[in-house]
Amino acid sequence: MGALRTIWYRLEEGVIALLLAFMTILTFIQVVLRYGWGTGILWGQEAVLYAFAWLVLFGLAYGIRTRAHLGIDILVKMMPVPTRRVVGLIAIACCALFAGLMLWGSYVYIAKLYEVGVEAQDLPIERWLLGAIMPFGFALLLVRLATEAWLILSGQTTGFDLADEAGDVLRESELAASQD
């Protein structure tokens, strides 16, 4: 199971990196063509728009896995551990409710696009294929939220741990001060 998880994590990171590189390169080419020769790639803006949507929807779940999302949890951290766990599970339940609603809504939307057979405006690709990331991204987000809930319930973490930039800065400054 660990090897499969590692493969999935690397694939996820690779897709995110490729999307970011694709968007950057295509946007750079568009700028050079527009300001250098007064032209551009007809489908460039739409391709970047869809790539950005894919990046965001992959990034939602990736941010949960890597604990990169910011959280305002100063009050939660002052609570006793059992209360922190309850608050974390409530937060996860709220996030899961939202993700579940978005999963269902995006599935209905993509199913309708598939049924109608609409193509993208400038790309010769059916829109349901370009939008398929929506239900996939929200399903992956639900899996990551369930994983976080399991970590809390099994006692492996004390709450819904998110990025703590202020705490990181304080720890780094304390470390720097102790080294002087």
C-alpha positions as protocol buffer text, in pm:
chain_id: "A"
residue {
  index: 1
  type: MET
  ca { x: 0 y: 0 z: 0 }
}
residue {
  index: 2
  type: GLY
  ca { x: 287 y: 236 z: 78 }
}
residue {
  index: 3
  type: ALA
  ca { x: 439 y: 200 z: -269 }
}
residue {
  index: 4
  type: LEU
  ca { x: 103 y: 268 z: -435 }
}
residue {
  index: 5
  type: ARG
  ca { x: 57 y: 577 z: -217 }
}
residue {
  index: 6
  type: THR
  ca { x: 405 y: 702 z: -309 }
}
residue {
  index: 7
  type: ILE
  ca { x: 331 y: 652 z: -680 }
}
residue {
  index: 8
  type: TRP
  ca { x: 2 y: 840 z: -644 }
}
residue {
  index: 9
  type: TYR
  ca { x: 170 y: 1125 z: -454 }
}
residue {
  index: 10
  type: ARG
  ca { x: 442 y: 1159 z: -719 }
}
residue {
  index: 11
  type: LEU
  ca { x: 183 y: 1146 z: -998 }
}
residue {
  index: 12
  type: GLU
  ca { x: -21 y: 1414 z: -826 }
}
residue {
  index: 13
  type: GLU
  ca { x: 283 y: 1638 z: -780 }
}
residue {
  index: 14
  type: GLY
  ca { x: 391 y: 1574 z: -1139 }
}
residue {
  index: 15
  type: VAL
  ca { x: 50 y: 1673 z: -1277 }
}
residue {
  index: 16
  type: ILE
  ca { x: 52 y: 1991 z: -1069 }
}
residue {
  index: 17
  type: ALA
  ca { x: 405 y: 2077 z: -1188 }
}
residue {
  index: 18
  type: LEU
  ca { x: 317 y: 2006 z: -1552 }
}
residue {
  index: 19
  type: LEU
  ca { x: 4 y: 2220 z: -1533 }
}
residue {
  index: 20
  type: LEU
  ca { x: 197 y: 2507 z: -1379 }
}
residue {
  index: 21
  type: ALA
  ca { x: 476 y: 2476 z: -1638 }
}
residue {
  index: 22
  type: PHE
  ca { x: 224 y: 2453 z: -1925 }
}
residue {
  index: 23
  type: MET
  ca { x: 42 y: 2765 z: -1806 }
}
residue {
  index: 24
  type: THR
  ca { x: 365 y: 2960 z: -1759 }
}
residue {
  index: 25
  type: ILE
  ca { x: 514 y: 2865 z: -2094 }
}
residue {
  index: 26
  type: LEU
  ca { x: 193 y: 2923 z: -2290 }
}
residue {
  index: 27
  type: THR
  ca { x: 135 y: 3260 z: -2123 }
}
residue {
  index: 28
  type: PHE
  ca { x: 496 y: 3362 z: -2197 }
}
residue {
  index: 29
  type: ILE
  ca { x: 457 y: 3261 z: -2562 }
}
residue {
  index: 30
  type: GLN
  ca { x: 129 y: 3454 z: -2582 }
}
residue {
  index: 31
  type: VAL
  ca { x: 293 y: 3769 z: -2443 }
}
residue {
  index: 32
  type: VAL
  ca { x: 590 y: 3744 z: -2683 }
}
residue {
  index: 33
  type: LEU
  ca { x: 361 y: 3687 z: -2981 }
}
residue {
  index: 34
  type: ARG
  ca { x: 126 y: 3968 z: -2884 }
}
residue {
  index: 35
  type: TYR
  ca { x: 387 y: 4233 z: -2810 }
}
residue {
  index: 36
  type: GLY
  ca { x: 649 y: 4114 z: -3057 }
}
residue {
  index: 37
  type: TRP
  ca { x: 437 y: 4039 z: -3362 }
}
residue {
  index: 38
  type: GLY
  ca { x: 87 y: 4162 z: -3281 }
}
residue {
  index: 39
  type: THR
  ca { x: -60 y: 3812 z: -3296 }
}
residue {
  index: 40
  type: GLY
  ca { x: -124 y: 3521 z: -3062 }
}
residue {
  index: 41
  type: ILE
  ca { x: -244 y: 3165 z: -3031 }
}
residue {
  index: 42
  type: LEU
  ca { x: -621 y: 3154 z: -3075 }
}
residue {
  index: 43
  type: TRP
  ca { x: -679 y: 2881 z: -2817 }
}
residue {
  index: 44
  type: GLY
  ca { x: -410 y: 2996 z: -2572 }
}
residue {
  index: 45
  type: GLN
  ca { x: -623 y: 3189 z: -2326 }
}
residue {
  index: 46
  type: GLU
  ca { x: -887 y: 2916 z: -2302 }
}
residue {
  index: 47
  type: ALA
  ca { x: -622 y: 2647 z: -2256 }
}
residue {
  index: 48
  type: VAL
  ca { x: -463 y: 2842 z: -1970 }
}
residue {
  index: 49
  type: LEU
  ca { x: -806 y: 2894 z: -1813 }
}
residue {
  index: 50
  type: TYR
  ca { x: -881 y: 2520 z: -1812 }
}
residue {
  index: 51
  type: ALA
  ca { x: -529 y: 2434 z: -1696 }
}
residue {
  index: 52
  type: PHE
  ca { x: -572 y: 2676 z: -1407 }
}
residue {
  index: 53
  type: ALA
  ca { x: -902 y: 2511 z: -1311 }
}
residue {
  index: 54
  type: TRP
  ca { x: -729 y: 2172 z: -1311 }
}
residue {
  index: 55
  type: LEU
  ca { x: -444 y: 2314 z: -1103 }
}
residue {
  index: 56
  type: VAL
  ca { x: -682 y: 2457 z: -843 }
}
residue {
  index: 57
  type: LEU
  ca { x: -889 y: 2139 z: -814 }
}
residue {
  index: 58
  type: PHE
  ca { x: -582 y: 1916 z: -783 }
}
residue {
  index: 59
  type: GLY
  ca { x: -439 y: 2173 z: -541 }
}
residue {
  index: 60
  type: LEU
  ca { x: -736 y: 2155 z: -304 }
}
residue {
  index: 61
  type: ALA
  ca { x: -666 y: 1796 z: -207 }
}
residue {
  index: 62
  type: TYR
  ca { x: -290 y: 1840 z: -234 }
}
residue {
  index: 63
  type: GLY
  ca { x: -308 y: 2128 z: 13 }
}
residue {
  index: 64
  type: ILE
  ca { x: -490 y: 1908 z: 265 }
}
residue {
  index: 65
  type: ARG
  ca { x: -233 y: 1629 z: 224 }
}
residue {
  index: 66
  type: THR
  ca { x: 66 y: 1859 z: 265 }
}
residue {
  index: 67
  type: ARG
  ca { x: -103 y: 2076 z: 529 }
}
residue {
  index: 68
  type: ALA
  ca { x: -48 y: 2382 z: 312 }
}
residue {
  index: 69
  type: HIS
  ca { x: -389 y: 2545 z: 360 }
}
residue {
  index: 70
  type: LEU
  ca { x: -389 y: 2831 z: 605 }
}
residue {
  index: 71
  type: GLY
  ca { x: -606 y: 2807 z: 911 }
}
residue {
  index: 72
  type: ILE
  ca { x: -714 y: 3065 z: 1165 }
}
residue {
  index: 73
  type: ASP
  ca { x: -688 y: 2842 z: 1468 }
}
residue {
  index: 74
  type: ILE
  ca { x: -544 y: 3049 z: 1749 }
}
residue {
  index: 75
  type: LEU
  ca { x: -852 y: 2985 z: 1966 }
}
residue {
  index: 76
  type: VAL
  ca { x: -860 y: 2616 z: 1877 }
}
residue {
  index: 77
  type: LYS
  ca { x: -497 y: 2572 z: 1981 }
}
residue {
  index: 78
  type: MET
  ca { x: -579 y: 2716 z: 2324 }
}
residue {
  index: 79
  type: MET
  ca { x: -843 y: 2446 z: 2382 }
}
residue {
  index: 80
  type: PRO
  ca { x: -776 y: 2117 z: 2558 }
}
residue {
  index: 81
  type: VAL
  ca { x: -685 y: 1828 z: 2324 }
}
residue {
  index: 82
  type: PRO
  ca { x: -1023 y: 1648 z: 2343 }
}
residue {
  index: 83
  type: THR
  ca { x: -1205 y: 1970 z: 2251 }
}
residue {
  index: 84
  type: ARG
  ca { x: -956 y: 2034 z: 1971 }
}
residue {
  index: 85
  type: ARG
  ca { x: -1036 y: 1693 z: 1828 }
}
residue {
  index: 86
  type: VAL
  ca { x: -1409 y: 1762 z: 1835 }
}
residue {
  index: 87
  type: VAL
  ca { x: -1366 y: 2103 z: 1672 }
}
residue {
  index: 88
  type: GLY
  ca { x: -1139 y: 1945 z: 1408 }
}
residue {
  index: 89
  type: LEU
  ca { x: -1399 y: 1679 z: 1329 }
}
residue {
  index: 90
  type: ILE
  ca { x: -1671 y: 1944 z: 1305 }
}
residue {
  index: 91
  type: ALA
  ca { x: -1453 y: 2148 z: 1067 }
}
residue {
  index: 92
  type: ILE
  ca { x: -1385 y: 1837 z: 857 }
}
residue {
  index: 93
  type: ALA
  ca { x: -1756 y: 1753 z: 853 }
}
residue {
  index: 94
  type: CYS
  ca { x: -1838 y: 2105 z: 726 }
}
residue {
  index: 95
  type: CYS
  ca { x: -1568 y: 2080 z: 459 }
}
residue {
  index: 96
  type: ALA
  ca { x: -1688 y: 1732 z: 361 }
}
residue {
  index: 97
  type: LEU
  ca { x: -2046 y: 1856 z: 331 }
}
residue {
  index: 98
  type: PHE
  ca { x: -1930 y: 2134 z: 98 }
}
residue {
  index: 99
  type: ALA
  ca { x: -1711 y: 1894 z: -103 }
}
residue {
  index: 100
  type: GLY
  ca { x: -1996 y: 1643 z: -127 }
}
residue {
  index: 101
  type: LEU
  ca { x: -2237 y: 1906 z: -255 }
}
residue {
  index: 102
  type: MET
  ca { x: -1979 y: 2025 z: -507 }
}
residue {
  index: 103
  type: LEU
  ca { x: -1909 y: 1666 z: -614 }
}
residue {
  index: 104
  type: TRP
  ca { x: -2276 y: 1601 z: -677 }
}
residue {
  index: 105
  type: GLY
  ca { x: -2332 y: 1934 z: -854 }
}
residue {
  index: 106
  type: SER
  ca { x: -2025 y: 1895 z: -1073 }
}
residue {
  index: 107
  type: TYR
  ca { x: -2124 y: 1539 z: -1162 }
}
residue {
  index: 108
  type: VAL
  ca { x: -2469 y: 1658 z: -1273 }
}
residue {
  index: 109
  type: TYR
  ca { x: -2309 y: 1942 z: -1471 }
}
residue {
  index: 110
  type: ILE
  ca { x: -2053 y: 1719 z: -1644 }
}
residue {
  index: 111
  type: ALA
  ca { x: -2320 y: 1457 z: -1721 }
}
residue {
  index: 112
  type: LYS
  ca { x: -2530 y: 1728 z: -1889 }
}
residue {
  index: 113
  type: LEU
  ca { x: -2230 y: 1854 z: -2088 }
}
residue {
  index: 114
  type: TYR
  ca { x: -2162 y: 1496 z: -2199 }
}
residue {
  index: 115
  type: GLU
  ca { x: -2526 y: 1449 z: -2299 }
}
residue {
  index: 116
  type: VAL
  ca { x: -2536 y: 1772 z: -2498 }
}
residue {
  index: 117
  type: GLY
  ca { x: -2190 y: 1725 z: -2652 }
}
residue {
  index: 118
  type: VAL
  ca { x: -2076 y: 2088 z: -2638 }
}
residue {
  index: 119
  type: GLU
  ca { x: -1720 y: 2165 z: -2748 }
}
residue {
  index: 120
  type: ALA
  ca { x: -1497 y: 2425 z: -2589 }
}
residue {
  index: 121
  type: GLN
  ca { x: -1505 y: 2767 z: -2750 }
}
residue {
  index: 122
  type: ASP
  ca { x: -1156 y: 2765 z: -2903 }
}
residue {
  index: 123
  type: LEU
  ca { x: -1032 y: 2412 z: -2835 }
}
residue {
  index: 124
  type: PRO
  ca { x: -1150 y: 2113 z: -3042 }
}
residue {
  index: 125
  type: ILE
  ca { x: -1227 y: 1916 z: -2725 }
}
residue {
  index: 126
  type: GLU
  ca { x: -1563 y: 1844 z: -2569 }
}
residue {
  index: 127
  type: ARG
  ca { x: -1618 y: 2050 z: -2258 }
}
residue {
  index: 128
  type: TRP
  ca { x: -1712 y: 1753 z: -2043 }
}
residue {
  index: 129
  type: LEU
  ca { x: -1356 y: 1622 z: -2082 }
}
residue {
  index: 130
  type: LEU
  ca { x: -1209 y: 1957 z: -1983 }
}
residue {
  index: 131
  type: GLY
  ca { x: -1444 y: 1983 z: -1687 }
}
residue {
  index: 132
  type: ALA
  ca { x: -1408 y: 1623 z: -1568 }
}
residue {
  index: 133
  type: ILE
  ca { x: -1158 y: 1743 z: -1311 }
}
residue {
  index: 134
  type: MET
  ca { x: -1444 y: 1893 z: -1109 }
}
residue {
  index: 135
  type: PRO
  ca { x: -1602 y: 1570 z: -981 }
}
residue {
  index: 136
  type: PHE
  ca { x: -1259 y: 1404 z: -966 }
}
residue {
  index: 137
  type: GLY
  ca { x: -1107 y: 1691 z: -767 }
}
residue {
  index: 138
  type: PHE
  ca { x: -1393 y: 1703 z: -518 }
}
residue {
  index: 139
  type: ALA
  ca { x: -1389 y: 1323 z: -478 }
}
residue {
  index: 140
  type: LEU
  ca { x: -1016 y: 1339 z: -406 }
}
residue {
  index: 141
  type: LEU
  ca { x: -1081 y: 1619 z: -157 }
}
residue {
  index: 142
  type: LEU
  ca { x: -1337 y: 1399 z: 20 }
}
residue {
  index: 143
  type: VAL
  ca { x: -1080 y: 1118 z: 42 }
}
residue {
  index: 144
  type: ARG
  ca { x: -825 y: 1356 z: 194 }
}
residue {
  index: 145
  type: LEU
  ca { x: -1081 y: 1490 z: 442 }
}
residue {
  index: 146
  type: ALA
  ca { x: -1174 y: 1133 z: 541 }
}
residue {
  index: 147
  type: THR
  ca { x: -804 y: 1063 z: 593 }
}
residue {
  index: 148
  type: GLU
  ca { x: -774 y: 1366 z: 820 }
}
residue {
  index: 149
  type: ALA
  ca { x: -1081 y: 1255 z: 1016 }
}
residue {
  index: 150
  type: TRP
  ca { x: -924 y: 912 z: 1061 }
}
residue {
  index: 151
  type: LEU
  ca { x: -602 y: 1068 z: 1188 }
}
residue {
  index: 152
  type: ILE
  ca { x: -800 y: 1258 z: 1451 }
}
residue {
  index: 153
  type: LEU
  ca { x: -1017 y: 961 z: 1549 }
}
residue {
  index: 154
  type: SER
  ca { x: -717 y: 729 z: 1576 }
}
residue {
  index: 155
  type: GLY
  ca { x: -530 y: 978 z: 1795 }
}
residue {
  index: 156
  type: GLN
  ca { x: -251 y: 1038 z: 1544 }
}
residue {
  index: 157
  type: THR
  ca { x: -320 y: 1411 z: 1545 }
}
residue {
  index: 158
  type: THR
  ca { x: -493 y: 1648 z: 1786 }
}
residue {
  index: 159
  type: GLY
  ca { x: -705 y: 1832 z: 1530 }
}
residue {
  index: 160
  type: PHE
  ca { x: -746 y: 1943 z: 1173 }
}
residue {
  index: 161
  type: ASP
  ca { x: -386 y: 2053 z: 1127 }
}
residue {
  index: 162
  type: LEU
  ca { x: -331 y: 2327 z: 874 }
}
residue {
  index: 163
  type: ALA
  ca { x: -36 y: 2549 z: 794 }
}
residue {
  index: 164
  type: ASP
  ca { x: 84 y: 2756 z: 1090 }
}
residue {
  index: 165
  type: GLU
  ca { x: 293 y: 3033 z: 934 }
}
residue {
  index: 166
  type: ALA
  ca { x: 300 y: 3244 z: 1250 }
}
residue {
  index: 167
  type: GLY
  ca { x: 415 y: 2946 z: 1457 }
}
residue {
  index: 168
  type: ASP
  ca { x: 679 y: 2861 z: 1197 }
}
residue {
  index: 169
  type: VAL
  ca { x: 816 y: 3216 z: 1205 }
}
residue {
  index: 170
  type: LEU
  ca { x: 825 y: 3215 z: 1585 }
}
residue {
  index: 171
  type: ARG
  ca { x: 1006 y: 2879 z: 1594 }
}
residue {
  index: 172
  type: GLU
  ca { x: 1259 y: 2997 z: 1333 }
}
residue {
  index: 173
  type: SER
  ca { x: 1326 y: 3321 z: 1525 }
}
residue {
  index: 174
  type: GLU
  ca { x: 1368 y: 3127 z: 1852 }
}
residue {
  index: 175
  type: LEU
  ca { x: 1608 y: 2890 z: 1678 }
}
residue {
  index: 176
  type: ALA
  ca { x: 1806 y: 3180 z: 1530 }
}
residue {
  index: 177
  type: ALA
  ca { x: 1817 y: 3352 z: 1870 }
}
residue {
  index: 178
  type: SER
  ca { x: 1942 y: 3036 z: 2041 }
}
residue {
  index: 179
  type: GLN
  ca { x: 2221 y: 3000 z: 1784 }
}
residue {
  index: 180
  type: ASP
  ca { x: 2351 y: 3353 z: 1848 }
}
